[in-house]
């Protein structure tokens, strides 16, 4: 091994040099580095880093992945790793390491990075004897572990955890093998119990029916599925007994088979009613510890407690109370609730200092809590029941603080309270208190001793101490008693409390200290007392021979010569102390020599009590044991606590029942199926009852009288003797002696315990066991199969999910199905019990139809955690078969599915340019290349976006915007926007603002699945300073129109102006360039030093094309700013205005008039309403009288048209 290690270390050093080219680099997170061990990616809390070209990994992740254990010494900053016979010691910051006591050099020391200890991965892995490869190009470390022989798991445990009648009932657990690095997988194999004895490795390797588990470094506990099959390929079923094996499969093909587990038998459970709930639940703040002891809880027990074991108090944060139900309560860890035993009608008490709420946090001040109480069922025939919620409560500090006990000491040898001294610190503010009270509490009761209990202790049972202004040291008196009223004595384990007692306005506001350390008083601190003194009536002599005394010897007998058994009348036991015991005459106790062992002693016939009276029937006694000091400790004795009380009586014989037989008489699937018959005892005078004890067959051989006498009352069936032999069918809630409900598929034997009564109480007799019996006959519910899930929509919710499954093989016992959607990460742990607890809002019910089923979920459907089903999460789908008799079955999960929404393709090459000077949207020309794939495109929307908002705009928001220019799909786009185009903020596009253009590819009219292009170039519209504005046609006159316009903002480069009349509808006169190329037919206007210019067009003038102006035509007027010299090519054309000559009405030629032509008659203007009108304008409906403004609007309308 040493030679191998040296070779590996040399390889490490060579590898370090190979990576040294990057040593100048500082340590940096290297999330791109991937670690693979035997093909499996290693995930670690801290990302790998590179240091001087070396890959570094958090030590715990790599060590545990390679089956090494580690020990971290924070003081020396040293990590020690061990695996098999190899030990590695690596000191953080050191450039050397020790491997099996040999020092080797490292290029890069181990170091602390972001709170994690990082170590060179190659050094550690190769030091452990594994093959390591580094791929610098893809930043991958590949570790291949050695393939030595693998071990079988040490043991396999199988148990039944539910009652579904299939594999879901079986939990198999086993420890991981060591080492685990060579293990590829574990296979759990279920074998019919009849075949288990001969099952071997060859059979294990040949079967394809197993459950595979990947090693993960932890011991394994797995619940099988409803589709689990045994090695013969048969589904696991109720009524069949099985055993489990585990096959360890090595990475190199080698395997090892475990031993066999215990035998288990599956069964099913009926629907159960609930036990009664508690009532009158109240909570209060009863103390000032700042923990659970401050919280007092009281409630009235359930009306019927026959089926209740005890109660559990749950403290729930008020914010979580609405989600707290029975299912949630059953999941709470046992450390996070308080158990209360049945006692009395109204139960009350304070919680402990370590009490926690249901989330696991310690109870403390300032948090609002709500309390629930669960009645816990003791039978399989009833379920537990949760109470209604209490009122909420928030604990707060009280006005009086508690004293602090600093120590308690055994200071003397009186054998009473004078031996006990208590030291405690006074409270910081004694003005609020009147005194202190010292309470001595037996250790067994100290955990439940609270402020409420302290307030109720009688004054004779505590010691009152006045305040002194200083810390207090107080020895108790000889008559001091504990809180139960017993004199303080040697040999008893005590704890001490001190209470500060409020006074004046703080009267009643008391505060209790924490418990002291435990203390036991001994005679002198040198001689130990006997303990655990017990007595029993074993015979019927009527004297001391009837009394048997047992006790545990003193812990140190080296200073003891022997013991004295002292019998004290019960009414004197409270005052019997060490001093009295030392003075008892030798004729009035029984001497017992020490043996080195615990002692059992039957007293002699002449034994007397400490008063000198013979021991006799009918007198109640308690027994003490005095330890007698020897040698240098002579005279230093120690007295035990007293025994339980005993009264001797006439003994008798309690005989066993016989001829016990059993039979399966029904088909309820519980105790009602089991009929027990037995012959009564020969003499029943001393028997108070018989107890029918049902024992699992495997345990019957070692079940004896002691076991039978210790069985809890909830786990047997009592029968009262009546002088006849007994035939008894058990109850539905009957349990076996382990507390498990009696059910099908389990092999049982039955015993009968004869229980003595009266003076024979405790004297019992056990029968022989019955023949074995296994109950059978319940109804099965089959699971759905072939569950599949598909994404069939793009709505972004549950309606996208279609689920199909094959109906259960037999639907005769099925009411319907429930579709359960589970996040994939939780599906591994989702079982039948989880499925049955899912609320109705979190599953989709499906009626059975007799056929296989398919359907889409509703848009509002939720997963089993009551979260909305949505895109981007991986789910698995289960189907629950809901049985008509309360027995359900869960399917296997579907394959994982992640809902997604299809998206349209974006356009490209989005560009925008300034092509006009109208100070509106028509100045913008937008172009883009259509989407490469338009199959999912509905159309396009061109969006003008303020430049500072373009990068933050998302497709979802863009789809909601209503200010856009629509573009059809099918062709590339190039188009000027309309003059009234607006940006996405609903503002008109104007000069001086910066814009970008984005194009939204619409997938649907709703916008779902739509996608935005990249933004265009940024553009800001600017005005041309040589452009004239406010071009207008003046008031209409017969055959004359006056044109005015404002001069350009900058005339320095302008030579003169040209005014053109252009017929409406002309398609060639579009730009300033074309204006320069038409014939020279225009009105020339020279520059002048004024703000505006005017000219006029009259009948006979020519239009831009050299044609005379037509009195019946409409024209557009443009003004061209003609620039000087070589700038003439940059001359700029104004926007247009329109005019139309008004024709004088000619009554003789009305057929020559056209619709919408303007005519004047008698000084008024009319619009012609139809071609070839009839009559004169004032006397015919073929004309419409216009005001001047209306006439101008008609011209403008025709112009725009």
FENZIVEN-V378183 format. One record per helix or strand. SS is the DSSP state (H for helix, E for strand). FROM is the first residue (numbers start at 1). LEN is the number of residues. If there is no record, write none. Layout:
ss->SS from->FROM len->LEN
ss->SS from->FROM len->LEN
This chain:
ss->H from->2 len->17
ss->H from->20 len->3
ss->E from->28 len->2
ss->E from->34 len->4
ss->E from->40 len->2
ss->E from->49 len->3
ss->E from->54 len->5
ss->H from->59 len->7
ss->E from->69 len->5
ss->E from->78 len->6
ss->E from->86 len->6
ss->E from->96 len->4
ss->E from->102 len->4
ss->E from->111 len->3
ss->E from->116 len->5
ss->H from->121 len->7
ss->E from->131 len->5
ss->E from->140 len->5
ss->E from->157 len->4
ss->E from->164 len->1
ss->H from->167 len->3
ss->E from->170 len->5
ss->E from->183 len->10
ss->H from->193 len->6
ss->H from->201 len->6
ss->E from->211 len->3
ss->E from->220 len->4
ss->E from->229 len->1
ss->E from->235 len->1
ss->E from->241 len->10
ss->E from->255 len->3
ss->E from->264 len->2
ss->E from->268 len->1
ss->E from->273 len->2
ss->E from->279 len->7
ss->H from->292 len->3
ss->E from->295 len->6
ss->E from->308 len->10
ss->H from->318 len->6
ss->H from->326 len->6
ss->H from->334 len->3
ss->E from->338 len->3
ss->E from->346 len->5
ss->E from->356 len->1
ss->E from->362 len->1
ss->E from->368 len->10
ss->E from->382 len->2
ss->E from->385 len->2
ss->E from->393 len->2
ss->E from->404 len->7
ss->H from->417 len->3
ss->E from->420 len->6
ss->H from->430 len->3
ss->E from->433 len->10
ss->H from->443 len->4
ss->H from->451 len->5
ss->H from->459 len->3
ss->E from->463 len->4
ss->E from->472 len->4
ss->E from->481 len->1
ss->E from->487 len->1
ss->E from->493 len->10
ss->H from->504 len->3
ss->E from->511 len->2
ss->E from->519 len->2
ss->E from->531 len->7
ss->H from->544 len->3
ss->E from->547 len->6
ss->E from->560 len->10
ss->H from->570 len->6
ss->H from->578 len->6
ss->H from->586 len->3
ss->E from->590 len->4
ss->E from->599 len->4
ss->E from->608 len->1
ss->E from->614 len->1
ss->E from->620 len->10
ss->H from->631 len->3
ss->E from->638 len->2
ss->E from->646 len->2
ss->E from->658 len->7
ss->H from->671 len->3
ss->E from->674 len->6
ss->E from->687 len->10
ss->H from->697 len->6
ss->H from->705 len->5
ss->H from->713 len->3
ss->E from->717 len->3
ss->E from->726 len->4
ss->E from->735 len->1
ss->E from->741 len->1
ss->E from->747 len->10
ss->H from->758 len->3
ss->E from->764 len->3
ss->E from->773 len->2
ss->E from->785 len->7
ss->H from->798 len->3
ss->E from->801 len->6
ss->E from->814 len->10
ss->H from->824 len->4
ss->H from->832 len->6
ss->H from->840 len->3
ss->E from->844 len->4
ss->E from->853 len->4
ss->E from->862 len->1
ss->E from->868 len->1
ss->E from->874 len->10
ss->E from->889 len->2
ss->E from->897 len->2
ss->E from->908 len->7
ss->H from->921 len->3
ss->E from->924 len->6
ss->E from->939 len->8
ss->H from->947 len->3
ss->H from->955 len->4
ss->E from->965 len->3
ss->E from->973 len->4
ss->E from->982 len->1
ss->E from->988 len->1
ss->E from->994 len->9
ss->E from->1011 len->2
ss->E from->1019 len->2
ss->E from->1029 len->5
ss->E from->1037 len->1
ss->E from->1040 len->7
ss->E from->1054 len->10
ss->H from->1072 len->6
ss->E from->1083 len->4
ss->E from->1092 len->7
ss->E from->1102 len->1
ss->E from->1108 len->1
ss->E from->1114 len->10
ss->H from->1125 len->6
ss->E from->1132 len->2
ss->E from->1137 len->4
ss->E from->1143 len->2
ss->H from->1147 len->6
ss->E from->1158 len->4
ss->E from->1164 len->5
ss->H from->1177 len->3
ss->E from->1183 len->4
ss->H from->1188 len->13
